[in-house]
């Protein structure tokens, strides 16, 4: 049968689609045609998914087998939606009743042609929809590699959704070589250098290397053949190009007048010697050095051109040069020329040296060595665990296709692909493009095979997985992909939004994307009706914004009870105040992938139950379990239990403890023990998965949750079953990580709240975008930046925070970092486009200011969405009136039950040592659990005040004591109250407790002792972990404060208690010293074991009496 016979039947359908609208009807018909290979530019709201379905049905109509047609999308949800709509179209056609809808008519007609071919060739798609090949890149790669396990090397490994434990295994194996005498010398030397950067903290390097391994498809091939000479050449070309561009921006206008003034100042004013001889050759290195010095003078700390100069800048009042300089600056103020000068001067000031710094070159070599061994150990980890991650599966799929044309042909012979459709192609990574190029390597125009790329460069928002719009832009420019010539097709009709919304987006993004290589193409609205986009600057802070958003939503609901409303945010923190404001108005909100599963109260209780059953000595989990809704022990009864045996279960069973419980507490404990003994005493009591669920059910857990919370709890039990082997939790870290990676089931709500990425592809009647002027989460500085410059892979190692900013290695690192961040800033503009184009009727953007008075001009925060939209909406923002931010009321209430902070750490069994994860208890918290208790130690309020005092002075020490004043501490009452509530401080005593903590902190700040302890030192540390093997077990302690001074290594612990009435300060201090002497000696031995070779001095500081006592 002729594969293209179906085209005779397609022609009437193509003609009907072409006539459907005058703006892009012909383009839509051309995009459907399976004889054409096309790249289809489909902006938001243009019906992209419908066009892809038309195309897939048209391809099926000419296929010999349905497997010849491959549609690739990026999420399983999108793949499922496309498959469902294909089946719906076939079902519609099978019904035999032609629809009246303009958009459904082509589906009906195409469906009938496909069903005819289905009957002729025996596909039976309605019964066997699995023959439709609609897949994600990940699932297709796994399929491809699995078809050829020998060629791909896939073997029997399973793909894991959470590969971080595999990464950790490979990382620890690699890092452990530093102490292995049999390890290669090059590896040991490289590890010593990198560990020096991390201050010998393995755990600091683990997340950094883990992030690198997750992105290894971006650097693995490059790092093997890293060539410093090539990198230096690429760097030199890049720097020269940017330098000439910036110098060109300084070539005319007022810049000469500014330079002339500083040149004259060189002979008349001190401090301007650097301007004595301005080089005449403006292309020389000397002139560049002069411009750098000039930039340091003329730019403010935030990178803007000075508005005026004065004596602080070296220009005294009344001097003629001061007058000349200020006259020029006045002419420049607020002009485009001023902005251009500032950008050019900043760019020149930030350019690195063209030669690689010695440190950078040396560290590049070290990283090359480490990463080679890291990749090898990761391969071993894959084999050891019979598991692979998605990047590995993708790499092995490419490997299977890369072994030769004849084997590649054989690979696909039984299910050859003739038509490929790629949805959201702008989100493809380089490796995914490479996979597509291997699949289509021998395709040519007119051979009956076709490719369909459909996407929108303005919606490329997956930079974190190395998906940038550059390759898509190149395909658009060249109209080629491999050997295939592509037709460029533009869809311009917007079926989603009202005309006012479409027009606002057209005007806005024509400005925002003005510098793009591929021009922004305006859309044409298909709908009619009222709509609006509104920019609302708010000068009353985040609380004022929350009230405005809630009022607006309240009005929208009253106006139309059926309208869909969405709040779109970049970060979860942006809705912190909005949720309570909605709740106060009785408006329910449904958070889509907003609330982490681990932060759900019922889930945290179940996790505590699992931890308690897994390890009897996990006291924190046991007390969380006792405070759970389905056990319900009061604070007072928990304190009674805590004063008993070290093992909480033993304390619960202790008659002496039971006798001290309240009557209600005694009943609750008896009910708990009855259920606990019944479960653990049964024949399946050793099966953790069964026991946890049985105990939760037996205690009435199901009655303490609603339907959505029940779904979350059942998810946890399902995960527990998956992670247990023969009833044992073999890899607890994997189980707890799995919980941390999931989100709570969204509860039904009138308003949808979601992140930008989750909103892609969706639409709502009304879209609200708060926190326009807020930044997203910032990442820690990586071990190195990498980027392709002039097609050369360039790597810039991180020299560490101690390195001076003007050092060559730091300038190189910052230079490459700015290039990476520039890509991020470009993506923020595309994120804005995705947000505003979700709206059908109205879109409201809120730009919020916390501090805005008559002297402050409204502007934007660096890295915010507002910065990206500034060219288009500056006029709307400038109209904002100064206001006074609303203040949050201090809620002195206490939660009805204890709540743990997110991410509490996994407790190891005694006798096992693994490098700590970093979340350890501070000493005063350890004292709560471990120390012998006296009357003071049994005072719950005093202990919790001590914990919060520790946290506050830790913050002060981290920030620097110079940045904290008594007034600043006094202004933190609300924050301190919040900290105390989180610790479970009794509500009736909260205000007095806050004042006591503030008094302790103020005493510390006003004390010479406190200032001396908190003083910033290069070799100082806070909350430093030491581990020592004592009495046959590993002991872990956290040192409050340590530093080196005058040749001594000091260890200082804060002790917050005060002497009781009638006890002298001296007697109190001596008693405390006696109590803590043994623990302080453990600290001393711990730091000595860790390699400290200086004399160690120990001291306790008591802020309540301002006493610093050394322990001899």
N, C-alpha and C positions, 0 to 999 in steps of 0.2 A: 504493500500500500504506500502511495506517495505521501511522505511526511508533510508536504506543504499543500496537499489537496484542500485542507481546511481553510486555506486563505480565501478561496472562492466564497465560502460562507461568512468569513470575517469582514469582507468588504462593505456590506450594508451596515454592519455595526460600526465600523470605523467611520463611515460617512455620517451616520447619525450622531456619533460623539463629536465629530468635527463641526457639525452644525448646531451643537447644543448651546454654544455661547460665542459671541464675536471676539472675545478677548484672548482666549487660549484654547478654544475647542479643537482647532487643528493640532495644536501641540499635544493635547491629551490623546488624540487619536494616534498620532505618531508614536507617542510613548507606549501605547498598547501593542503596537505592531511587532510581532516576534521576528520579523525579517530584519529589523533594525537593532543595532547595538547603540544604546543611548546612555547619556548622563542627564538625568532629569533633576533640575533645580526646583525644589518644592518648598516654598516658605511656609511658615506656620499658618494653619487654617486652610491650606490649599487642597485638602483632600488627598494627601499623599498615600495613605493606606488604601483608600479606594482605588487609586490609580495602580498600585502594586497588585491588588486583587484582580483588576481588569487584565493586567499584563500576565499574571500567572494563569488565569483561565484561558487567555489567548494562546499562551505557550502550550498548555495542556491540549488545546484543540488541534495542534499540529504534531504532538508527540506520539511516538510508538509505544512508550511506556511512561507512566506517571513519574517514575524515578529519574527520568531524563531532565526534569525541571527541579532545580534546587533554589529555594528561597531562604536567604540568610537574614536573620534579624539579631538584635542584641540581647533580648531578654526572653526567658521562657514564657512570660506573660504575653509578650507581643506575638511570639510564635503561636501560642495557643489561640490568641484572638484571630490571627490571620487564617489559621486552619478552620476555626469555627465559622468564619465568614465565607470561606470557600464552600464548606459543606452546606451552609445556609443557602448560598446561591444555587448549588446543585439541587437542593431540596425544593427551592422555589421553582426551578425549571421543571422538576419532576412533577410538580403539582399541576402544571399545564395551564395555569391562569395567569395571563400577562398582567403585571402590576401597572398602575397608573403613574407612579413616581418616576420622574425624569431620571433619577440616579439609579433606580432599580431596573429600568428597562434594559440597559446594557448587560446587567448581571443576569437577567432572565435569558436574554438572547445568547450570551456566551455560555451560560450553563447548559442550555439545550444542545449547543454544538458539542460541548465536552461530554454530555451524557450519550450523545449519538456515538462518539468515538469510543466511549467507555463500553457501550454495548457491542460495538464491532470487534473490539480487541479484548473483551472479557476482563476489564479492570475491576469492575464492581466497587467503585470508590465509596458509594454510600454505605456499603457494608464493611469495606476495608479502608477507612480513611487513613490508616497508618501508612499506606503507600504514598501519601502526599509527603514530599520531602521538604518540610518547613522546619528549620533548625537554627539554633544559635551557632556562633563560631565555635564555642567550646564544645558543644555536643557534636558538631560536624567533625571537628578535629579528633575527638575521641572515637567517633565512628570510623574515620579514615585510618587512624593508627591501629585500631582494633582489627580492621580488615587484613592488615599485614603485620602481625606481631613480630615476625622475624626482622623484616626490613625496618620497621619503626622502632624496634627494641621495646615495645610496650609491655610484652609479656602478660602476666596476669594481674598487674597492679591495678588497684581501684583508685579512682579520682577522689580526693578529699576536698571538702569545702573549707576546712580549717587546717592549713599546712604549717601553722606556726610552730607546732611541737616538732615537726620534721626539721624546720629551719633551726630551731633551738638546738636540736641534737647535733646538726652539722656544725653550728657555730661553736658550741662548747667543745666538740671534738677538735676543732681547729685551734681555738684559743688555748686548749689544754696542752698543746704541743710546746708552749713556751717553757714548760717545766720538764719536758721530755728530752733527755739527753740523746735519745736515738732519732729525734726529729731532724730533718734537714736544717743545716745552719742558716740558710737563706730565710727559711720560714721563721725560725726562732728570732733572728735579728729583726725581721719585719714586724713580728708580733710585739717585741719589746718596744719598738718605736711607736706603734699604734696604742699599746697599753699605756705608754707614757702620756699620750694625748688624753686618755680616759682616766688618768690618775690611778692606774692599776685597778680600776673597778670593772670586772668582767661584766657585771650586770648593766653597766652604762652602755657597753658596746653591743649587747645582745639585741636590743630593739633596733639599733642603727643598722646592724648587719642583716637583721630580719627584714627590714624595709628594703634593703638592697637586693636580697634574694627574691623577694616578691616581684621586683622590677628587673630581674636579671636579663629578661629578653631585650632590654634596652641597652645593656652594656656588655653582656657575656662575650659576644663575638669580637667586640672592639678591644676589650681589656687584654686579651691574649697577645695581640700584636701592638701594644701601646708603644708609640715612638715619640720621645720627647722632642726630637728635632722637628718632626712633622707638626706636632702641636705648637711648637714655638713659631713655625712658619705661618700657620693658620692664624695664630694670635697676632703676629706682626701685621699681617694683611688686614685683619679686622680692626686693630687699633689705628692703623694708618687711615683706613677709610673713615672711621668715626671721627678721627681728629680733623681731617680735612673738611668733613661736613660741618663740624662744630665751628671751626675757624671761619668757614664760609658764612655762618650765621652771625659772626662777629665782624664781618668785613665792612660794614657801613653803618651810618646813623650816629647815635650819641656815644658809641663805645670809645671812639677816638678822644672825645672830650673828657671822658672819665679817666682814660689812660694818661692823658696829658696832665690832669690835675695831680695824680699820684706821682708822675714823673717829676713835676715841679716840687712836690712835697719832699722828694728825696734830698733836695738841697736846703730845704727850709724847716722841715719838721723831723724830729727823731722817730726812728722806727720804720722808716720807709727806704732804707738803704737798698732793699731788694729791687726798687724801681729806678735806681740811678741811671741805668743804661738800658733803655728798652731796645731790644734787638730789632733791626730794620727788616730782616728777613723773616717774614711771618710764617714761613714753612720750616724754620730751623728748630732744633731741639731746645735751644736757648730761649726762643720765644715761647715755646710750650711751657717751659719751666716758669717763665715770667707770668704767663696766664694763670698757672696754678697758684702762684703767690697772690696774684691779683684777685683770683676767685676767693681765696681764704679771707681777703680783706672785704670785698664788696658784697659777698653773700651773707645772709643771716644764717642762724643755726638750722632753720627749716628750709634752707636752699633757695630763698627768695632774694631779689635785689634789695639792698637797703633803701629805706624811704628817706633817711637823713643820716648825716654823720655828726659826731660831736667829740668832745674831749676823750670819751671812752674809746673811741676808734682812732685816736691820734690827731684829731682835728680840733684845736682849741676854739672856744667861742671868740668871735670878733676877728678871727684871722681871715684874710682875703681868700685863701685857698678853701677854707670852710664854706664861705659864701659861694664860691664858684662850684664846688662839688654839690652843694645842696640845691643850687639852681638847676644843674643838669638832672639830678635825681628827681626833682619836682616835675620836670618836663616828662620824665620817663614814667612816673608813677601811674600804675593802672593801665598802661598801654600794652598792646600786643608785642611791641618792640622789647619792653621790659621782660615779658615772659620768655621771649625768644632768647634774650641775652642770658637769663637765669638758667634756662635749659641747656644752652651751649656751654656755659661756664661750669655748671654741675657735671656735665658729661666729660669735659676735659679734666676736671679735677679728679674724677673717678677712674680715668684710664690707667691701666697697669703698665708696668715696664714691658717692653716688647720681648725681653729675654726672660726665660723661665728662671724663677728664683731657685737657688741651690736647694733650699728646704723642699720646695714644691716638686722639683725633679726627683729628689731622693725619696720623698713620700709616694710619688707615683710608682716608683719601682717597688716599694714595700707593698702598696695596695695591689699591684699586679700579682705579686707572689701570694699574698693572703687570699685574694679572691680566686686564684687558680685552685688552691687547696680547698677553699670553701666550696667551690662547685663540685670538686671531687668527693668531698665528704657528704655533700647533699645527695649525690648519686647513690652513695652507700646507704644513706638514710632512707632513700626511696626503696632500695632493695631490701633493707632490714625490715621495713614496715609494710612491704608490698602495697605501697601507696604512692600516688603521684599528685602533683598540683596541676592546675590548668595550664600555666606556662610550659610545663614539661610535656604535657599531652600535645599542645600546639606545636612545640618544637619537633616532637617525634612524628607528627602528621606531616610536617614539611620534609622531614628526613625520609619518610616513606615515598614522597613524591619526587625526591631528588636523586634517586639512585640510577636514573637512566630512562630514556624515552621508552625503550621496549618494555621495561618493567612497569613503568607508569601506565602504559597502555594496558598491560595485562591486569593491572590493579583495578582499573575502572571498566574493564570489558563487560562484566556481567551487569553493571548498573551505570553505564556511561552517562555523563552529564552533558546535555546539549544546550541548556538554557540556565543561566545563573541570574538571580535577582537578589540584589543586596539593598536592604532597607537601612536608612540612617547611615549611609556610607561614610559620612563625615566623622563618625565615631570609631572608624576602623583604625587599628594600630598599624605600624609599619609591618609587623609580622603577619598580620591578617591580610594586608595588601599583598605581601609576598606569597602567602598561601594561594590567594586568588590568581596571582600571576603564574604560579606553577600549574594550577588547574587549567589555565587557558593558554599555556605556552605555545601550543601548536594550532590554535584557532586562527582563522583568517576570515576576512570579509567575504560573504557570499557562500560560505561552506555549510549553511544551515544551522549554525550555532550562534547564540547571541548572549550578550551581557546587558543587564539593566541596572545601572547605579541610580539610586534615588536618595537625595539628601538635601540638606540646607546648611551651608557653611556657618550661618549665623547661629545655629543650634549645636555647635561643637562644644560640648561641656564635659568632656571626659579626659582632661589633660592628665589626671592622676594615673591613668592607665596608658599614657603615652599616645593618646589619640589627639593629634593636632590637625587643623584644617589644611596644612601645607600640601600634603599629597593630594587631597581632594581638589584644592585650588589648581595644582599642576595639571590634573586630569582635565579640569575645566578649560584651562588655558590651551593645552595641547590638543584637546579633543581626541586623546588616544589612551589606550590602556594596553600595554604590551604591543602585540601585532595588530590589535583591533582599532579601527577608526571608529570614533563615537560621534553621534549626533548630539548637539547641545540643545536641550529643550527646557524652556522656562514656563512654569505654571505661575500665573499671576492672579487668578481669581481667588479671593478669600471667602470661603463659605461659612466661616465661624463668627466673625465679629461684625458689630454694627459699624456703619460708615465712619462715625466719629472716632471710634477706637482704631480702625484701620488707618485713617488719615493721620492720627497722632503718632502711631507707630512708624508710618512712612516718613513723617517729618523728623521724628526723633532719631531714627537709626540711619537716615541719610546723613545726618551730622556725626553721629557716634562712629559709624563705620566709614567716614569720609576718606580715611587714609588707607583703606583696604585695597589690596591688589585687584580683587574682584569687586566691582561696584555693587552697591546695594540696589536691588530692583524693587521699586514700590509695588504694592498689591492693589488690586481693584476689588472693592466690596461687592458681594453678590446679594447681601441682605439689605433691607431698608428698615428704618426705625430709629428711635432715639438711643443714644449712648453717650458715654463721656469717659475721658481720662482726666483725673484730677491729681495734682501734686500738692500735698499739704505739708508745709514746714511747721514743725511743732517746737515751741521754745519753752515748754513746761516740762521737759525731761521725759524719761521713759514712762513714768506713771501718767503724765499728761497724755502721752501717745496712747497708752492702754485705754484710758477713759474715752478718748476720741474714737478709737477703733471700735470699742464696745458699743458706744452710742450709735455709730454708723451702722453696725450690724443689726442692732436693735431696730433701727429705722427701716433697714432693708427687709427684715423679716415681717415687720408690720405692713409694709407696702406690698409684699408678695410672699406669701407663706410657702410657695413652692419653689422659689428661686434657689439655685445652687450658689453657695458662697464658699470661697476658699481663702485662707490666709497662707501665703507662701513666704518662706523664710530661708535664709542661708544657713542659720545655726539655731539649734534648739533654744539657746539662751535668749534669742530675740523675742520669744513669746512668754518670758518669765512673768511679766506683769499683766499680759493680756488675758491669760487664762483666768486669774482671780477676778478680773473686771467682767469677763463674760459670765462667770459663775454668779457674781453678785446680781446680775440682771436675769438670771434664770435661763441663760443660753447655754446649751450643751455643745461641746466641741469634741470632734473625733480626730485624734492624732494618728496620721498614717506614717508608720515607721519613725515615730518621734520619741516615744517613751521606751527606753531599754527594758527588756524583760526582767533583768536582774534588779531593777528599781521598783518593780511591782511589789507591794507589801505582801500579798499572799505568796508570791514566788520566793521572796527573801525568807519567809517563814518556812517554806518547804525545803529550801536549800539549807537552812539552819538545822532542820530535822535530819536531813541526809548527812550533814557534817557530824551531827551529834551521834548518830548511829555508827558512822564510820570510825569515829575516834572519841572515846569517852573523855579524853583529857582536853578536848577543845572547849574550854570554858565559855568563850565569847559566844559560840554557837549554841551551847546549852542554855545560856541565859536569854538569847534571842528566842529560842524555842519555848522557854517558859513564859516569855512575854507575848507569844503568838496568840492570835485571837482564839485559836482552838484549845489553848491551855489556860491563858488568862491570869497568870499569877501577878499580883500587884507588885509595885516597886518595893514596898516595905517587906513583903515576903521574900522577894528576890534577894534583898540585902541580908535577910536572916539566913537564907540558904547559902549565900556567899561566905558568911562567917563560919560555916561549918567545914566539912571536909574539902580537900583540894579537888577531888573528883566530884562533880556536881551530882551525879547519880547516887553516889554513896551518901552525900549530904541529904538528898531527898529521902533516902531510906533510913536515915539516922533518927531514932526515936527522940533524942535530945533536941534535934533541930525541929522535928515535927511538933514537939510540944510548944515551941516558941512561935509557931505560925498563927496567923489570925484564923478564926473559925472558917471563914470562906476559903482562905489559903489551904487549910488542912483538907477541906473537901476536894479542892482542885488537884492538890498533889496526890491524894488517894486515887482520884479518877485517872490521873496520868499514869501512876505506877501500875494500876490494874491493867490498863490498855497496853502499856509497855511490856509488862511481864507476860501477858497473853501472846503478844506478837513475837517477842524474842524467845519465848519458851516453846514456840510451835516447831513443827518439823522443818518449816521453811524459814525459820528465824535467822539463819545465817545468810539468806539471800537478800542482799541489801536493797535491791530494786523492789522485791515483793514486800519486805519488812517496812520500808519507808511508806509505801502506798497504803499498806494495811494499817499502820499506826495512824497515818493522817486521817484515813476514813474512820478508824475506831475512835478517834478523839473528836469526831464531828467536824473535820476540816471542810467537808463539802457544804456544810451549812453556813460557813463563815465567808463564802465567796459568792459573787453573782455569776451570771452565765459566761461573761467574757473572761472574768478572772479564773473561772473553772477551766476554760480552754487553755489559759496560760499554765495553770498548775498541771494539767494533763500533758502539756508539751514537755514540762520538766520531767515528769515521770517517764514519758516516752524516751527522752534523751538519756535518762538514767538507765533504762533497760538496754538501750543501744550501747552504752559505755560499760556495762557490767559483763564479765565473763565468769560463768559458773557462780553467779551471785556476788562476785567480788568486783569492786571498782579498781581496776588495775591502773588506770591513768586518770587520776582525779583532776589533774590540771586540764586535760582535754575536755572533761565533762563541764567544769566550771567555765572554761573559755567558750564552749558551745552555748551556754546560757548567756554569757556576756555578749555574744554576737547576734542575739535575736532581739526582736522588739515585741512589746506587749500587744496583745490583740486589741485593735482599736474599738472603743465603745461607740455605740450609736450616738451621733451628734448632729445638731442642726448645721454646724459649721465644720468644714474640713480644714485641718491644719497639716501641712506637709512641707517637706523640703523641695527645693527647686528641681533636683534630679528626679524625685518621685513624681513631680507634676508633669514631666515631659510627656507629650502626647495626649494630655487630658484637657478639658475645657470646662469653664464654669461661667454662670451668668455674671457673677460679681467676683472680682479678684482684689484682694487687699494685700499690699506689700508694706509691712512695717520695717523699721530699723534700716532705712535706706542709707543712713549715714554711719552704720556700724560695720565693723570688719568681721570677717569670718575667723574661724580658729586659725592660729598661727602655728607653724611647725617649728620644732627645734632645728638648729643648724645641723646639717648632715655631716657625715665624715668627709664627703667631697661633693662638689657640684660637677656635673658633666653635661656637655652639649656639643652638637655638631656645629662647627664653624668652617665655612667654605668646604663642606663635605668632609672635614677632618674631625674625628672624635677628640675633644679636648677635655681634660680632667684637671680640676683644681682642688687639691687637698685642703682641708680645714686646718689652719695653723693653731687653732685654739683661742679662747677668749683672752688669754694673757698676752697675745701677740699685739704689738702696736698697730694702729689702723694704717699708718703710712709705710709699714714694712712691705717689701715687694711681694712676699707670699700672701699677706693679708689683702693687698690690693688686687692680686690675681683672683683670690677666692671671692672677694666681694664683686669683682667685675663679672665673673661668670654667674654669680648668684643674682646679680641684677638682670642679666639676660634671662635667667630662668624665671625670675619674678615678673619680668615684663610679659612673658607668655601667660603667667597667671592673671595679670591685670587685663590682658587682652580677653582672656576667657570670662572675666567678670562682666565685661560688656555683653558677651553672648549669654551669660546667665540672666542678665537684665532682660534681654530680648525674649528668652524663654518665658520669663515671668509675665511680662506685660502682654504677651500674645496668647496667654491662656484665657483672657477675658472675652466674653461674648457681648456683654452690655456695658459694664462699667469696670474701670480699673482705678484704684486709688493708691497712690504712693505717699508714704509718710517719711519725711526727713526730720529727725529728732535732734534737738540740741539740749544739752544739760546746762550749759553756761552760755548765755547770750545776753549781753547788755548793750546799751546804746553805743559803747565804744568798740564793741566787737562786731566784725562783719561776718555774716553767715558764709561758711565755706564748706569744704568737704573733708572727710577723713581719708587719709591715704589707704588704698586697698578696699574702699567701700564701693558699693554699687552707685552711690551718689557721685563719686569721682568719675566713673565711666559715663554717667548720663549728664554730667555737668555741661558739656557743650550745648545740650538741647534744652535743659530745664533750669539753667542758672537764673534766668529772669524770674521764674516762679519762686525760687528759693530766696532771692534777694529781698523779696517783699515781706519776709517774716518779721514780726514785731517782737522786741525783747520781752521776755517773760521770766517768771520765777518758777523754777522746777517744783513740782509737787513733792512732798515728803512722805515717805512710807511710814505708816503707823507701826510702832513697836508692839508686836503681839507678844504679850507675856504669858500666853497659854502654853501648855506642854502637850505634846501628842498623847493620844489616848493609850498608845502602847509604844514600846521602844522601837526605834528605827535605826538600822545600821547605815553608816555611810556607804556609798556605792563602791564596789570593788574591794570589799574586805578580803584579806589574804587567806590562802589555804594553809591550814595548820598541819605540820608534819608530825609523824609519830616520834616519840623519844628515841634517841640513839641514831637517828638518820640525819646526815648533814648534806644539804644541797645549797649552793649559793643563793642568798636571800633575794627575794624579788624586789625589795626596796620598801615595802609597806610594813614596817615594824613598829611595835609599841614604843613610845617614849618611856624613859625611866619611871616617871611618876605613874604611868599606866601599868607598867610592869609591877610597880609597888602595889597597886590595887589587887593584882592577881597573885603575886608570888610572896610578898613579904609577910613576916609575922605581924599580926595585927594588934595594935594597942588601941586605946580608947579613941585617940585622934584618927587612927586609920579607919575606924568604923564609922566616922562621920561622913556620910555620903556627900553632903554639900561641900565640905572642905576638900574632899578628894576630887570632885568634879571641877571645883574652882582651880585646883592645882593643875589639872589637865588643860584647862582653857588658858591659864596663865602661861604654861609652857608653850602653847601654840602661838600666843600673841608675841612672846619674846623671840620665838623662832622667826616670825615674820619680820620683826624689827631688826633682828640680826642679819637676816637675808637682805633686807632693803638697805640697811646701813643706819646706825643709830642717829647720824646727823640729819636724817630725813624725818625723824620723829620728834615731836614736841609734846609737852604735857597737854596742850590744847588739842592736838591731833588725836591723842589717845582718848581724851574726854569726849571727842566728837564721834567716837566709834562705839557708842553704847548699843546702838541697834545691832551692829555686826557682832559684838561680843555676846549680846543676848541671844542672837541666832545660834552662835556656836554652842552656848550653854544648853539651849533647847535641844540641839542635835545630840548632845551628850546625855540627855534625859534628866536635866536639872529640874527639881520640883517647882511647879509654877508659882506656888504661893510664896516662895522665897527668892524668886528670880531677880527682882529689882535690887534687893539687898546684896545678892550674890554678885551681880554685875558691878555694883559699886566697890565691893571688896576686891574683885579682880583688877578693876581700874586703879584702885589704891596701890595694889602690889606693883603694877606696871609703872605707875607714876613714881613710886619709891625707887624702883630700879633705874628709871631715867634720871632722877634727881641725885642719885647716889654716885659718888666717885668710883665705888666698887663696880656698880652696874655699868657705868660708862666704860670702865677699863675692860670688863668682860666682853661687852658687846662691840667694842672697837673693831673695825674691819681690818683684817690682816690677810696678806696674800696666802699665808699658810694656815689660815683658820678654818674650822669646820663646825657645822651644826648637825645635830642628829646623826652622828657618824656611827655606823655599825661596827662592832668588834665581835668576833666569835672566838671562843676558846674551848678546848676540850678539858673539862673538869669533872672529876669524880665519875669517869666512865661515860660521860655524855657531853654533847655539844651545848655550850651555853651561848646565847646570843644576847647582846646588850646594845643599847643605843646611848651614846655619850651626848649629853646636852650640848656641851661646848668644849672645843679643844683648840689649842693654838700653841705656837712656839714664840717664846719671848725670852730674851737674854740667855739663850742657850738651854732653856728648859722647855719640856713639852708639858703644857698645863692641861689638866682635865678638871672641868668645873661642872658641878651639878646644881641645878636650881632646886630649892626646897621651900615650898610655899607656906607650910604651917607656921603658926604663931604660938608663943608660950601661953599656957593656960593661966588663968587668974591665980595669983599667989606664987607662981613659979618665976624665978629670976631668969633673965636673958641668958646668963652664963650657964646656969643649970640646964636650961632648955637646949642650948646649943651643944653642950657636952653630951647630953642624952642622944641627940640626933646624930652626932658624930659617931658615937658608939654604935648606934643602930645601923648606920650605913658604911661603917669602916670596911667590912668584909666585901661588900659589893664594889666599893671604890677600888679595893685591891684587885678584884677581878678585872676591872677596867684597866688598871695599870699593867697587869700581866697580859691582857688581851692586846694592848697596843705594842707591848714589847715583842709578843709572839708575831705580830704583824710586821715587825721590822723597824720599829722606832728605836733608835740607838742613842737618843738623848736622855738625860735624867728626867724622870717623870714626877711631876708634882701634882698632888690631888687637893681639891678644895670644894667646900660646899658654900653656896651663897643663900642667905635667908633674907628675902626682900622685906618681909614683914617687920624685921628688926634691923635691917641694913647691916648685916654681919657677914663678913667673908672669913671663913675659918679653914685654914689649911690642915690637912690630915697628914700627920707625920708618919 
